[in-house]
Amino acid sequence: MTIKAIAVDMDGTFLNSQSDYDHDYFAKVYDLMVAKGVQFVVASGNPHYQLEDRFPTVKDQLAFVAENGVELIDHGELVYCGEVAMETVERVNALHQAIVGSHFIISAYDTAYTFKDEDPAFVEHAIKHYPHMKRIDSLSEVDDKVTKMMMDVPKERTHELQAKINADFAGVLEAVSSGYGNLDIIVAGMDKATGLKELVKRHGLDPADLVAFGDGQNDLSMLNYVGQSYGMANGDPRVLAVTKFTAPTNDENGVFKTIEKLLTD
């Protein structure tokens, strides 16, 4: 089959368990993609600026479906960016405040915000994903376009709270989980497939010519959209149940090995 674009999730898929990747192997595979005329697409729940920092030398040659599809940057151009109204942010914050053991991040286009009384251990971990972090006392200090919220909740309550948010904010917000108790709360109707559909339209592609790799629930929309879907061997069983193929684990360079095989066979 023809392959025109390859989309990859980051955490648990492209990145290994140390939240890094084999840069030399990627350079080899990326050169192969360029030689074959294949567009590389990064599709992640992380903000665009964090993703771009992962690929400093080639970022303007890539497409980024960021914040689980709420942001799309294509070859350095902002194509679209969703927004959450502050009234809605206030309602979600009230829910967060009522949940014992919940942690909360407000992600905006250029900045992320968390409250000054947030658990320092949580902030230390979160800043790896949201490096442009500001500590605030109140929501009145948020002065950037809010694109997404993230709640880290007790793992055993993930599905319950996801269902509650999706019911209480139906048509406005959607909560998706990448596992581990994390809930990304994004603009309803926007997901990773939204970004891929826009790229298909912009570049005159066919979804059948797209390949995607993922490991979590938030990858399901793009995995169901593309012609060839790969679930990571370390992925959520719900992902492996719907993908057409399984790639080796993220700690075995599964994405790189599979792309290399696809483009050289």
N, C-alpha and C positions, 0 to 999 in steps of 0.2 A: 504494500500500500504506500501511497504518497504521504510523507510527513512534512507539514509546513510549520508547525509550532509545537513546542513542548513546554508544558506548565508544571511547575513543581511547588508543592508546599515546602515550608522550611523546617520548623521544629518537628522532629520525629521522622522526617522524610529526607530532605536534602542534608540537613545538619545531623551530625552524630550525637552521641550521648553527652559529649563535652561541649555541645553547642558550637561546633566548629565543622570545617570540612577540609578535605584533602585538596589544597589549592593547586598543586601541580597536576593532579588527576583532572580537576575541573578545567584547568587551562587547556589540557589536551582534548577533552570532550567538547569544550566550547569552540575550539578551533575547528573541530570536526563539524559541529553544527553550522558554523559560519560558512565553511566550505560547501556544505550541502544546502545552504539557503534556508536553514531552519531557525525560526525566531524562538528565543529563549524567554520564557515568561515566569516571573517569580510571583507566586500567589500565596499570600500569608495573612494571618491575623495581625501582624505587626505593622506599625506605621511606616510610611514610605521612607522617611529619613533614616530609620534604622536599617531597612532593607538595602537602601542605596549604599550605606556604609559597608555592607557586606561585599559589594562588588565595585570598589572605587575606580578601577581602571576601565570598566566596560559599562558602567551604569547608564550612560546615555545611549547605549545600543540595545538596552533591554526594555521590556515592558514590566511594570509592577502593578499587580492587582493587590492593593494593600488594604489593611483594616477589614479583612474578610470580604472584600469587594466594594467597600464604601468609597475607596479612592482608586483611580486608574491613572497611571503615568505611563506614557508611551514614548520612548526615545527622548526623554527629558521634557515632554510636553504634558501638562496636566489636562487630561481629557474630561474628567468629571470628579466631583467630590460631594458626597452626601452630607447632610447636616442634621443634627438633633437639636430641637428647640430647648432653650434653657428651662422652660416650664416642665418639660419632660425629664430633663436631667434632675430637677429638684424632686420629682416624684420617685425616680429610681434611687436617688440618694436616701430618701425617706425609707424606702424598702430596705436598702443596705443597712441603715442605722438600726432597723428592727431585727436584724438577723445576727444572732450570737456567732462570733467567729468569722464574720464576713470582712473582706478587704475590698477596697474600691479605688479604681483609677478612672479618671475622665480623660479620654484621649482626644486631642484637638489636632488640627492640621499640622502645626509646627511645634506643638508643645503637648506635654501630658501633665496632669495635675493629680495630686493626692493630698490628703489632709495632714497637717503637721502632727496630729496625734496618732497617725498610722503606725503600726508595728514596724520598727526599724529593720527587722529581719526580712519582712515582706518587701519593704522599699528597696533594700539592697538587691534582692532577687529581681524585682520588677524593673529596676532601672536598666538592666541588661536588654530588656525588650523595649523600654521607653526611655532612651538616654536623655531626651530633652525634658526632664522631669522638674516640675516646680512644686514646692510645698506651700499649701494655702491654709488659711484659717476658715474661709467661707467661700461659697460658690460665687459671691460677688466679685471675687478676684479672677475668675475665669474670663480672659479677654481674647480668646481665639475661637475659631469655628469648631464646635464640638462634632466629631465624626463618629465616635464610638465610646462606649463605656465598658469596663471590665470589672466583673465581680469575682473574687476568689472566695468560694464558700466551702463549708465542710463537705468532703467528697460524697458522703452518704446522702446529702441533701441536693446534689447537683440536679438530678432529673426532676425532683419535686419543684425546685425553684425555677428551673428552666420552663416547666409547664406553667407555673404561676405567672411568670413574666410574659410569656407568649399569650396567655389568656387576658391578663390585665391590660396589656399594651397592644392588643391585636390591631393590625393595620398600621401601627406606628413604629413599633420596635419588634425585633426578633432576637431571641437569645439562642446562640449556638455554642456548642461545647467542643473544645479540642481535647477534653479529658482532664484528669488531675484536679477536678473541682473548679476549673476555670470556666466562666461564662462570658463570652463576648456578646455584648448587647448592641446590635447594629440596626441601621435603618431598615424597616420592613421592606421586602421586595428587592433588596440588594444583597448579593452574595458573590462568591467567587465566580460562579457561572455568569453573573451579570457582566463582570469585567471581560471574561472570555468572549461573550457574545458581542460586546462592543468592539473588541479587537478583530473578530471575524468580519464584522461589518466594515470597519475602517480599512482592512487590508484585503478584502475580497476573498476571504478564505472559506473553506467548508469545514464544519465541525468534525466531519468524518476524518479530516486530515490532521486533527489535533491529538496529542498524547498528553496524559496528565498522571501525576504521581501524588498520592496522599496517604495519610494514616489515621485521620480523625474525622469526627462527625462533620466538622466545618468544611471538609473537603468533598462531601458527598455531592453537592450541586455540580461542581465542575467535573467530577468523575463520571457522573451520569450524563453529562453534556457531550463529552469528547468521544472520538471514534475508538481510541485505545486507552483504557483505564487500567492503572496499576495500583494496587494496594500494597503497602509495605508489609513484609512478613511480620514486623513488630507492631502492626497497626491494630486498630479497634476491630473486633470481629464483625461489627456492622458494616465496616468498610470492605473487608475481605469478602463479605457475602454478596456484594454488588459489583465489585470490580471484575473485569474480564480476565485479568492476569495478576500474578503476585510477583513482586520484586524482592530481591534479598533485603535484609534489614538495613536500617540507616547506619549501623556500625560496620557493615560490610561493603560500604560504598555502593549500595544497591541501585541508586538512581544512576550513577555514572556507568556502572557495568551494563545496565539495561539500555541506556541511551547509546553507548558504544556499540553494543550488539545490534540494536535496531538500525543504526546508520552505516554499519559495515557489512551486514549480511546481504 
